[in-house]
Amino acid sequence: MLRDMGCWWWWWWWFAVLSAAVASVCGGEVTYDGRSLIINGQRKILFSGSIHYPRSTPEMWPSLISQAKQGGIDVIETYVFWNQHEPKPGQYDFSGRRDIVRFIREVQAQGLYACLRIGPFIQAEWNYGGFPFWLHDVPGIVYRTDNEPFKFYMRNFTTKIVEIMKSENLYASQGGPIILQQIENEYKTVEANFGEDGKRYVLWAANMAVGLETGVPWVMCKQDDAPDPVINSCNGRLCGETFAGPNSPNKPAIWTENWTSSYPLFGEDARPRPVEDIAFHVALFVAKMNGSFINYYMYHGGTNFGRTASAYVQTAYYDEAPLDEYGLIQQPTWGHLKELHAAVKLCSETLLQGAQSNLSLGTKLQEAYVFRGQSGKCAAFLVNNDSRTDVTVVFQNTSYELPRKSISILADCKNEAFNTAKISTQQNTRSIQTVTKFNSTEQWEEYKESIPNFDDTSSRANTLLEHMNTTKDASDYLWYTFRYNNDPSNGQSVLSTNSRAHALHAFVNGRHTGSQHGSSSNLSFSLDNTVSFRAGINNVSLLSVMVGLPDSGGYLERRVAGLRRVRIQSNGSLKDFTNNPWGYQVGLLGEKLQIYTDVGSQKVQWSKFGSSTSGLLTWYKTVFDAPAGNEPVALNLVSMRKGEVWVNGQSIGRYWVSFLTPSGKPSQIWYHIPRSFLKPTGNLLVLLEEETGQPVGISIGKVSIPKICGHVSESHLPPVISRVIYKKHENHHGRRPKVQLRCPSNRNISRILFASFGTPSGDCQSYAVGSCHSSNSRSNVEKACLGKGMCSVPLSYKRFGGDPCPGTPKALLVDVQCT
């Protein structure tokens, strides 16, 4: 039977509290105590979302921030990216995607707070952990320890960022949105490498940051001994279980990184995190740890444009986040977390002011966290830690059903507002519609990259040079060349190389002889190939390739990459060329000439497609018109293998389609082209293909969400915030489960693909009419939803003309098309 719909006064009180909770924010004094941050004298429970400004475009920022706010986010968190802002010592860049002030101002304009994680070491799967590579060349420097050269530059950059924020009045103490900031990043994971110097460095970093007098608190994440007044915070998936807690009773419990997925690597399958698990651990952190600040890392991952990703990291970043790479809402993740936020906010006053107690609900796996305020208000979190079994528990003489590994929130210790495992929000399906194909050879031109010989190089050394220190991160590529005088009596030989780069291509006398690559789990690899050297002098050219620099670990400045050993075996003899005259060339000629730009592309002679005999190290060029409309745009590189791609001179990132995952698929084939990169017509598309990919299989598509689906049953809870969203769009239905559907902006429900009230089988991915079905299911849903941007259909006998099968629990499944 459908649940009782009483207690109307209580639901109205809920929505009054919620309305106050989502009111606009403003700056003011920020302090803290053992319960929470205190802003303008008020304790706050805050939900935060990570959106990194360089991983999207300024044109995307307003929409991303707005959708985060609609999802119940109070704070936008971002790292500060040192190597983007100070590419050379003392030379700063805050333009375009680097315009952090514009980003923070947009946060402020939309009434949200900001958390600034300055670092300036950030890791973040970002190239070199955010450090500019010129730091490597500072004499005597040792990163992230009690080292004067490093501390000098760290202080300089931190001070620079703080001064910019102050000059723009962006700190809350000045009326701005920044309420929290971070110094260092997960330092405890490397501190033991530095012994006492590490301990002194932690104290120095904390004192340096506090001494900048920003008027807002500082945090150190994963730093249990963060010096006062810096707050220690937790990073990870399970902070409700793993966090040791604040290191002082006067500090609040803060979760700076709640990972919404796993960061993606080339050669690895995606590992999405179920939203039920995210919600469970957020609720547990609030209930068990008195958690009052939770940041989702990431809320929108975005794109690693250009060469900004760290070693082996894909171009698409946290695509499974609540807002996907393109900025589209990902359901049910976004909606389920929104409901969670609303449920917690409904009892926030009790959580922040009340006394916490913990009691067993029958076994070690079921328990309750109860908060009671002096005014008699009460809130409870009922926890089922059993990951295998659904249970029924009794709390205050009332029975509650708890699905396996779930938490129910009782905002008044009586009525169940939310359960972490019961998803009632809609699901959606992202689709990419191909609109442009480049399947004609006439559309393409090519330029073959030249293979340098020893005599072509001007940089020489009598040993193998380390890759990163030679390129200075100016390019992924470093040519190692040498000459080999082959005895005519030798037969076939074996060229044997060992590398700590990420990929290697070998050429002998300009002819490709083999390629190999490593992986994130194999820091070195070997390439052994049989070669027929000609008699006399042979030119050996070895192209070492990095796919991002390392981003973590102690003594980062000591890391090595590139060739470590080169040998040739002939007629039973082995000759080592490691200490031999070598010639070096940093980067490719096409990079130097910037042939991926309009101007640079005119500096070389392009040929018709197919002119070269080998596809390796070939540049391809074409032009295209921007797809009509305003949907996000993506490039399908399924026919390519490895390289980089540019649109109108701007790199949209590296691709590595040939590096298959354990499931036998490419890690990523679709690559985001931001609309702001495009002109209406005549867009220049240039690809650098390292291997043998064929551009005639490339296409361009428009990204959209054409389908949305809702599925609820009598066991689901009524939406916490349905009245806030839909009150202007529906009649009063009471507090009951309902299917709520909302198309993306500027789209309406154009077709009902499926509708069944009764016992529909399956789920939103695959469904069918069950043994019980109301014959007017489709007509009722059409009446409620067709032609509308959003609609709500309650699980109601009256709506569907009666009970089609008395005594049987009912469900409602609706799948619709949005156009």
N, C-alpha and C positions, 0 to 999 in steps of 0.2 A: 504494500500500500504506500501511497505518497505520504511524505512526512507532514507532521503537524505544522501549521503556518502561523502559530501564535507569536506572542511577545513583540507586537508591532512597535511599542515604545522603544524597545531595546535596539531594533534595527534603525529607527530614526536617529537614535543617539549615536550609533555607529557612523552613520553618514555625516553627522555633524562633526564628529571627531576627525573623520577622514578629510572633510573639506578644510578644516584648520590645518591638517598635516600637509596638504599639498599647496598651501599658500606660498606666495613668492618669498624668497629669502632676501636678506640685505646684510651688509657688513656690520661689524661691531666688535666688541671685546670678545676674544676667544680664550678661554681657560679650560681646565678640566679637573675632574675629581675621579674617584674610584668607580663611578658609574658611567660617565660619558664625557664627551666634549661639552662645554658650556658656552653657548653663543648668546651674547646679550643677556646673560643671566639665566638662560633657559637650557636645561639639559636636552640633548637631542639623540634620538636613534636615527642613524643616517645610512642610507644605502647609496653606494658609490659605483660608478662604472668607468672602466678604463677605455679611453678613446685617445689614441696617440696622434697628435696633429700632423706629423710628417707621413703617416700611413694612410692619409686621405687627403683630399684637396680642400682649399678654403671654401670652394663652392659647395662642398658636401657638408661642411661643419654645421650650418644652421639646422639642416634636416636631422643629422645624427644626434645632435644635442636635444632637439625637440622630441625625437622619438624616445630617447633615453628618459626624458622627463615624463613623457606619457606612460612609460613603463614603471614609474614609481621611483626613479633614480633622483636622489637629492644632490649628489656631488659628482662632478666629472674629474676623473684622475688622469694625469698624464706624466710620463717621464719628461725630462729635459735632455735633448740629444746633443751632447757636447760636440761630436765630430761634424754635425750639421751646422752648428753655429760658429765654430772657430776652426775652419779648415786649415788655416795657417796661424801661427802664434800672433795674437793681437789683431787679427783680421776677422771681423765678425759678419755674419750673414743672418738676417732675420726676415728674409723675403719669401714670398710665395708660401709653400707648405711649411716653411720654417718660421712663419710669423706667429710666434707664440703669444704675443700681446693681443693680436686680433682674435686668436683662438680663445684666450681667457676672457676677453671682452664679450665674445659671443656667449660664453657660459653665463656671464653676468647678465647680459641682456635678456636671457631666457629665465632668469630668476633662480639659478642654481649656484651651489657652492663649487669651489675648485680645490683639488689637492694636487700640489706640485711636488713631484718626486725628482729633486735636482740631482741626486747621486753624488758626484757626476758619473761614477761608474753605475751603469744601469743593467747590464747584461741584456735582457729583453729580446734575445734572439736577434740582436742588432749588431751590425758589423763592429768587431773589436770591442764589444761591450759598451759602445758609445764613446770610447776614447778616440781622439784624433791620433792618427799614426805618428804625427811628428813628435809626440811625447816619447816615442821609442828612441829618438835620437838625442834626447837631452842627456848630457854627460852625467853619469853616476845615478841615473834614475832607477828606482825600484817602485813599482806601482803598489798603492794601497797598503802602505806601512809607514813606520816612523822614519821617513826618508825626506830630507829637506827639499830636494828638487821637485819631488812629486807633490809634497804639501804646498809648495809655492804656487804651482800651476792649478792645483785643485782649489786653493783658496781664491786665486784670481778669478777662475770661472764661476765658482759659487757666488762670489761677491758681485760679479758682473750681472748675473741673473737676478739676484736679490735687488740690486740697485735699479735694474730696469723695472722690476715689479713695483718697487717703491715709487719710482718716478712717474709711473702710470696710475698710482693710487689703487693698486690691485689687491693689496692685503686687506683682510677684513678689518684690521685695526685702523685702516684708512677709509673704510666704507666700501672696500672691494670684496670680491667673492672668495679669495684664497683663505681657507680656514685651517689648512694643515700642509706641512711640507716634510720632505724626507731628505736626510743626509745619508750617504753611503747606501749599500744595497746588499742584503744577505751576506754580510761580512763574516758572520760566524762560520760559514761553510769553508772559509779559507784562513781564518785567523790563526789556527794552529800552525800553519806554515811559517809564521813570522815570530812565534814565541812572544817574548816580552815586548818586542817592537810592535807587534800587533795590538797588544793591550794598550800601549801608550798611544797608538794611532787612533783607536776607538775613542779614547778620552779627548785627544786633540780634536778629532773631527766633530764631536759633540760640542765642545767648548767653542770651536770656531763658528759653528752654525748658530748656536745660541747667542754668541757675541754680535751677530749681525743685526740683532734687535728688530725682528720683523713684526713682533707683536702677536704672532700665532705660534702654536706648538710645533715641535719637530718630532718625527718618529725615526726609529731605526728598525727595519724589518729583519726578522730572524736574528735578532741580537738580544738574547735574554738578559745580558748584563748592560744594556744601554744606560749610560750615566744619566742621573737626574740633571735637568728636568725632561730629558728626551724620553719619549714613550717607546717601549719595545712592542713590536707587533708581529703577527703571524702571517706566513705565506704557505699556501698549499691547498689541498683538497679537503682536508679533514681537521681543520683547526678546532672544531668543537671537541675533538678527541685527542689531538696531539699538542695543542698549545699549553705550555706550562703556566701561562697566565701572566698578567702584568707583574713586573719585578718590584712593585711598590703598591701598597693598598690605596695609594692616592692617584694611581694611573688607571685609565679605562682599558678595557679589552678591545683591541683593534685588529681587524683582519685586512691586511693591505692587499693580498692577492688570493682570491678564491677562484681557482682555475676553472673556467667554464668548458674547457676542452684540453687537449694536449697539443702543444705547438707542433706544426707539421714539418717533417723532413723529407727531402727527396729520397725515394726508395722505401718509404714507409707508408703503410696504410693509415687512413684517418682513424682517430680514436675518439669519436664524439662521446661526451659525457651526458648520460641521461639527466634530464631536468629534474626528475624525481630525486636523484642523488644530490644535485646542487641544492635543491630546496631543503632536503633533510638536514644537510650539514649547516646551512644557514640558520635554520630554526634551532638546531642543537647548540650552535655557538651563542645565539641569543639567550637560550634558556639555561644552559649549563654554565657558560663562561660569563654571564651578564654582558654579552657582547653588544656593543652599541654602534659600531662602525664596521660595515662589511663592504669591501670593494670587489667587484667582479672583474677578473682579469682573464679574458678581455670582455667588454660589453660590445665593442666593435673592434675587430682586429685590423681590418683594412688590407693594404697592399704594401709589400716591400718593394717599392719602386727602385729602379736602377740597380745598384750594387750594395744596397743598404742591409740586406739580410746577412746574418752570420753564417758560419760554416754549415753547409748542407741544408739550410732552412729554405723552405719553399717561398715562392712569391706571394701566394695567398696566405694571410696570417689569421689564425683563429676564425676560419670561415664559418664554424659551427656556433659562434657566439650569438647572443640574442639579436644583434644586428649583424647580418652577414657581410662578406667582403664588399658587396655593392651598396651596403646601407639599407637593404631590405629587411623588414621584420621577419625573424625566424620563429615560426610557431611549431610546437606549443611553448618553446622555451621562454620567449618574451612574455607571453600572456600568463603563464603559470607563475613566473617570478613576480609579475605585477600583482597578482592576487596575493602572493605571499607577503609582499611589501605592505599591501593594504591591511592584511590581517594583523601583522605585527604593529603597524601604526595605530590600529584601533585600541590596542592595550598599552601603548607606549608610556603613558603617564604612570600606569601601575608598574610596568617593568623598570622604569627609571627611579621611582620613588619607593616602591614596595620592598618588603623583606622577602628574600628567596628561601624556599625550603625544598627538600627533595624527599620523595617517599616512594616506596616500592608499590607496584600494582600487581603483585602476586608472585612474580619470578624475578630473577636477576636481569632478565632481558626486557622487562617492562617497568617503567618508572614514570613519575610525574615530577615536573618542576613547577612549583606554585609560587606566585608572587601575590602578596597581600599588602595593600596600602592602609594607611591610618584611617582613611575615610570609608573603609569597608570595601573598596574596590578589590577585585580579585581577577587574576589571569592564570591560566594553566597551560602547560605544554605536556601532552601525554605522548610518551615515547615507546615505540616498539622497536627494539634493537634486533629482533629476530629477523634475519634476512631470508628465511624460508617459509615462515608460517604467519598467516593472518590470525589475529587474536581478538577476543572481546575482553575488555577490561572494565572494571567498576571503579568509578571515581565519584566521591560524594553521593553515593547511592544511585548513580545513574550509569547505565551501560553504554560503552562506546566501542565501535568496531574500528580496529586499527589494522590496516593492511600491513603486510610484511615490510620491514625497514621503513617505517613512516612515523611522522609526528603530527598529531592533531593540535591545533591552536584553539583554545577556548578563551575568547577575549573577556568573558565574564565568569569563568569557571563553570559555566553551565552549557551554553550553546556552542556547538562546534562551528567555527568560522572557516577553517581551512585544514586540509590534510595534504601533506607533502606528496603523497603517492596518488592522489585522486585528481587527475587532470580533466578539467571541464572546459578549458579554453580551446579554441579552434586550432586545427593543424593546417599547414599550407604546403604547397608543392611549388618549388622553384623550377622554372622552365626557361630554356634559352632557344629562341626561334632564329634560325639561320636566315639572314636577309641579304648577305653578299657572299658570293663564292669567288675564289681566285683560282679556278680550275682550268684556265686557259694559259698555255705557255706564252701566248702573246702578251699577257698582262705583266709578265715578269722580265726584269733585267738582272744580270748577275755580274759580280766583280770577284775575281779569284784573288784571295790573299796570297802574297808572295811568301815563299819559304826562305828565310835568311840563311846564308852560309856563314862560316867563320869569318871569311873576308869581308862580309857585309856589315859586321858589327864593329862598333867603336869602343864598347866597354869590354875590358879584358881582365882576366884573373887566372892564376895558376892553380885554382882549386874550384870546387863546386860552391857557389855562393848560396846563402839562404834566401829563399824566394821572397818573403815579405819584406825583409830589410833592403832588398834590391829594388822591388817595384814601388816601395813606399805607399802601397795601396792605390797607386795611380791606375792600375789595371789588374784584371784577374790573371793576365798572361805574362809569362817570362820564357823567352827562348834561351835555351842552353845549346851552344854549338861548339863542335870541335872537328878536327881533321884526323882521319885514320888512314895510315899508309898500309895497304894490304899487300901481303906477299902473294905473288901470282900462284904459288903452289897451294895456297889455302883453298879448301873447298867452301862449303857453306859454313857460316859462322853463326853464333848465337849472341845477339845483343841483349845484355841483361842489365836492367835498371831497377833501382829501389827508390821510392819516392814517399815523402810525407806531405805532398800536396793532395789535391782532390781528384785530379785527372791528369793523364799524360798521353800525348800523341807523338809517335816517333816517325821520323823521316830520314831516309838515307838517299843522298843525291837527289833530293826533292821529291822522292817517291814515298808514299805512306807505307810503313811496314807494320804498324800495330798501334793499338790504343788500350788503355786500361784505366780504371778508376777505383777509388776507395769508397768508404762509407763512414757514417758517423760513428760506427762501432769499430772500424778498422782504421787506425791513425796512419798506417803505412801500407803500401802495396808494392808489388813487383810486376814488371813487364818484361817477359822473356820472349823474344821472337827470332826465328831463324831468318838470316839475311844473306843474300848473295852479294858480297862486296865485289866491286870491280878491281882489277889489278891497279896498284898505285894509290893515289890520293882519293879518299872518299870523304864526302861532307855529311856529317851526322848532325841533325837538328832535332832537338827534343823540346816540345812545347809543354811546359808545366802550367797547370791550370788550378786556380783556387776558385771555390764557389763560396765566397765569404770568408772572413777572418774569424778566428776563435773569439768567443765572447765571455768566457768564464774561467775560473780556476786561479790558483795562486801563481805568482811570477809570470804573468801573462807576457811581460816584455821579453822573457827568455824562450818563448815558443819558437819552434823551427818548422819550416815547411820547404817544399821543393825537393829536388834531387839530392839523395844522400850517397849514392854509389852508382857508378857506371862501369861495366865490364864487357869485354868481348872475348869469347872463347872460340879458338880456331885450332884444329888439328891437335886437340888435347892440351893446348897451352891456354892459360887464362891471363889476360892483360887488364890491369885496373887503370881506369882513366880518371879516377876521383881527383887526383892531384896531377893535373895536366893543363896545358894552355886551353882556356875556354873563352869563347866570345859570347856576349850577352846582348839581348835586345828586350827592352821592357815594352810590353804591349804589342798590338798589331798595327800595321800601317793604316788600315781603315779607321782604327780608333784615333790615331794621331791626326789624320786628316778630317775626322768627324764626318765621314761620308754618310752618316745617318741624319744629317741636317740638310736643308735645302742648299745652303752655300757649299758645304763640304762635299755633297754628292756630285757637284760639278767639277771637282778636282781630280776625278779619276775617269777612265774610259770604261763605261759599262758595256757589257756584251749581251747578246740575245740569250735567253734562258737555254741551258743545255750546251753551251759552247765549250765548257771545260769538261775534261774527261773524268775528274774526281769531284765529288760534292764536298769534300772536306775543306773547312776554312773558306767558305764561300759566303759572300754577302749577296742578299737578294733585295730587290727594290720594286715597289709598285705604288700606285696611288688609288685612292678610293674616296667616295663621298660619304659623309656622315649619315647613318641611318635616320630616317624620319622619326619624330616623336621625342620624348624625354626619358625613355627607359634607359637604364644602364646598358653599356655596350661591352661586349667581351669578344676576344679573339680566340678562335679554336686552332690550336697548334698540334692537333693529333698527328699530322703527317710529318712533323719536324722531330728532331732528336735532342740536340743540346745547343744552347747558345743564349742570345739576348735579343730583345726586340725593342724597336723605337717607333714612336708615332710622332710625326712632326718634330723630331729632334729630342723628344722626351722619352727616356727609357721606362717601359712599363714592367721591366724586371727580367730576371734570368728564367729560362725554361730548361727542363731536363726530362723530356718525355721518354727517352730511351732507358732511363733508370727505373726499372719496373719494381713494384712492391712485391712482397711475398705472395700476394693474391694474383700476381701476373698482370697488373694494370699500371699505367702511368700514375704518378702521384698527383699530377695536375695537368690538364690539357687546356682549360679555359683561363684566359688572362684578361684582367680588367683594363679597359681603356676608359679613363674618366671622360665624361662629356666635355669637360673644360679643356681637354687636350685637343679637341677636334675643331676643325673649321667646317663650314657647310659643305664645301667641295674641295677636291684636290688635296686630300690628306696624304702625306708621305709616310709609307710604311716600309721600314727597313729591318731586315733580320740578319744577324750573324749566325750562320750555322757551322758548328764545329765538326759535326759528323756527316751524315749522309741524308739528312732530312730533305723532303721535297715540298716546296711551298705551294705546289698546285693543289694540295689537299687542305689548305688553310681556308677558313671562312670566318665571317663576322656575324655575331648574333645579338639580339636584344634580349635582355634579361627581365623576366617578369614573374609574377605569381598569378597564374591563370585560374588556379583552383584553390578553394578553401573548404574545409570539412569540419563538422562538429559531431561529437558523439558523447552523449551523457546517458546515465541510467539513474534509477531511483536511489542508488547508493551514493551518487555524487552529491556534493554540497552545492547549495545555491551560490552564485557568484558573489564575492564580497563587494565588488564595486559596480555591479550591473546598473544600479540606479544612477551612479555618477555619469557613466558613459552613455547609457541608453535612455535616460529619463525623458529626453526630448523626442525620442524616436519610437516609443512603444506605449501601449496602454498598461495599466497597472496589473501585474500578474501575481503579485505576492512573492514571498520568498520561497522559491522552489528551483530545482535544477532546470537548466535551460540551455539550449544550443544558441550560442551567440556567434554571429558571423559578421566579419568586417572586411570588405575588399580593400586593396591598396588604394592610395589617393587617386582620385580622378577615374576610378573604375566602379562599375555597378554590377550587381548580380544579374547576369543575362540568361542563365539557364540553370534549371535544377537537374543535376545529373543523377541524383538518387535521394530518396527520402523514404524513411520507414519508421513509423511509430508502432512498437510492439516488441518483437524479439529479433531484430536484425542480426545476422551472423557476420563475423569478421570484424574489421575495424576500418579506419579511414584509408588504409592502403589497399584493402581487398574486402569487398562486402557483397552481401546478397540478402534478399528478403527471407526472413525466418519463418518458423511455423505459425507465428502470430504476427499479423500485420493489419494495420488500419487502412482500409481501402481509400480513404481520403487523405492519406499522408501527403502525397505530392501536391494536391490542390491546396491544402492548408498552408504548406510551406511556400508554394508559389504566391499565394495571396499575401503572405507576410513579408516575402523577401524579394520577389522579382522587381527589377528596376531600381532597387535601393542600394546604396553604398554599404549599409549595415542593417542588420535585422536581428531579432531575438524571438526564438520559438520555445515556449515553456513546455516542460514535460507535464502535460495537462490532459486529463480525460476529456474535459469540457472542450478544449481546443479541437480535439480530434473526434468529437461526436460520440464520446462514450468509451467504455473499456472493451477493447476487442477480444480480450481473453482474461476474464476475471480470475484472480488468484495467482496470476503469473507476473513476476517482476517485469517492469517495462523499461525500454530504452528508446532513444531517439537518435537516429543517425542521418545526417544531411550532408550531401556533397554538392557543391555548386561551382559554377564557372563565373569568373569575373572578367568583364571586358570594358 
